[in-house]
Amino acid sequence: MKNLTENEIVFAITVKDLQNEANEKIGRNLTGDEINIAKKGLEWGLLTDIDTVYNAIFDEMINYEDTK
């Protein structure tokens, strides 16, 4: 596995990803205003309970190490 740099992006959602989802769900591309609304919603949703996500990740890592 390659070494990661400190500033490397770990997870990203691009406008293209968002447009693909919009086309799947509502059958069209989003406007600029709609993209801004989606961006705010994604940020809120992903950051709302980030501690739970981190705890789950670290628990899984610890359990993985224990099975080695």
C-alpha positions, -999 to 999 in steps of 0.1 A, spaced: 0 0 0 13 34 -9 21 60 18 -4 88 22 6 124 25 -7 146 53 -29 167 29 -42 139 7 -79 138 3 -94 107 19 -130 111 7 -146 135 -19 -178 140 -37 -174 159 -69 -200 180 -88 -200 152 -114 -209 127 -87 -237 149 -75 -250 154 -110 -249 117 -117 -270 111 -85 -294 139 -95 -299 124 -129 -306 90 -114 -330 103 -87 -348 132 -104 -339 128 -141 -320 160 -147 -289 180 -138 -289 204 -109 -287 242 -112 -260 262 -95 -283 271 -67 -294 235 -62 -257 224 -61 -251 250 -33 -281 236 -14 -268 200 -19 -233 211 -8 -247 225 25 -268 194 30 -239 171 24 -217 190 48 -244 190 75 -252 154 70 -216 142 69 -204 163 99 -235 159 121 -223 128 138 -187 125 127 -176 112 161 -198 81 157 -182 75 123 -147 79 136 -155 56 166 -168 29 143 -137 32 121 -113 30 150 -132 1 166 -130 -18 133 -93 -11 131 -88 -23 166 -109 -55 160 -90 -61 128 -56 -59 146 -69 -83 173 -77 -109 147 -42 -110 132 
